[in-house]
Amino acid sequence: DTGVSQDPRHKITKRGQNVTFRCDPISEHNRLYWYRQTLGQGPEFLTYFQNEAQLEKSRLLSDRFSAERPKGSFSTLEIQRTEQGDSAMYLCASSSNLNYEQYFGPGTRLTVT
Amino acid sequence: KQEVTQIPAALSVPEGENLVLNCSFTDSAIYNLQWFRQDPGKGLTSLLLIQSSQREQTSGRLNASLDKSSGRSTLYIAASQPGDSATYLCAVRPQGGDKVIFGPGTSLSVIP
């Protein structure tokens, strides 16, 4: 297993457009997390899945954001009607129930122009 | 509400020095604490995970300690090298929850 992967690595979009990011977790991990990170800050929790169930969402996740994990494997994060304030690094992590150690992907850097 | 802070925000040391990075959290009801390294523009790499019942963990030149009662963790780096230059982040998982809270990080620069 090569670890957590994310696609795309970079995305530049115009304000008002929709974007979708994908995360593929480590295969045996049942927990998957999305975070947002802006320059000079630590990652901020957005949402979390256990298998296909979305169990917690941050208040940061406005109505324009939606995340899915339909088969309990990969996950997608969609942002509708992007705003300049959405520009950030979007990070995905996965963990197992063994010790909850989180493993992160390389992130998707979103730039909204 | 759990808050995590890290001091100092930035640190510059000459190669070969031993150094300590600090992480503080306000709510001692934690499940575990994890230290990460992040290189510029990259994702996070897990360094050490300390369960709430543990006092310390070691990996190579790294040693992390946890004092739950005082809400503190330290990351000790021995014999620092220029390749250790990165941002170091600590993250706390609460008991009975999955919303992991990160500190803002300490930016470390090791000068050759």
Contacts between the chains, C-beta under 8 A, distances in Angstrom:
chain1	res1	chain2	res2	distance
A	4	B	43	7.8
A	6	B	43	7.9
A	31	B	98	7.2
A	33	B	98	7.7
A	33	B	100	7.2
A	35	B	102	7.9
A	40	B	104	7.3
A	40	B	105	8.0
A	41	B	104	5.8
A	41	B	105	7.8
A	42	B	4	7.6
A	42	B	89	5.3
A	42	B	91	7.5
A	42	B	102	3.3
A	42	B	103	5.4
A	42	B	104	5.0
A	42	B	105	5.5
A	43	B	44	7.3
A	43	B	89	7.7
A	43	B	91	7.9
A	43	B	102	5.0
A	44	B	102	7.4
A	45	B	99	5.0
A	45	B	100	6.1
A	45	B	101	7.2
A	48	B	98	5.1
A	48	B	99	7.3
A	50	B	98	7.9
A	55	B	98	6.9
A	56	B	97	7.8
A	56	B	98	6.1
A	56	B	99	6.0
A	58	B	99	7.3
A	89	B	41	8.0
A	91	B	43	6.1
A	91	B	44	7.0
A	93	B	44	7.6
A	99	B	32	7.3
A	99	B	49	6.4
A	99	B	51	7.0
A	100	B	31	6.8
A	100	B	32	6.3
A	100	B	93	6.0
A	100	B	98	7.9
A	101	B	32	7.9
A	101	B	34	6.6
A	101	B	46	6.2
A	101	B	49	4.6
A	102	B	34	6.4
A	102	B	46	6.8
A	102	B	91	7.4
A	102	B	100	6.8
A	103	B	46	6.2
A	104	B	36	7.5
A	104	B	43	4.3
A	104	B	44	4.1
A	104	B	45	7.4
A	104	B	46	7.6
A	105	B	43	5.4
A	106	B	42	6.2
A	106	B	43	4.4
A	107	B	42	7.2
A	107	B	43	4.9
A	109	B	41	7.3
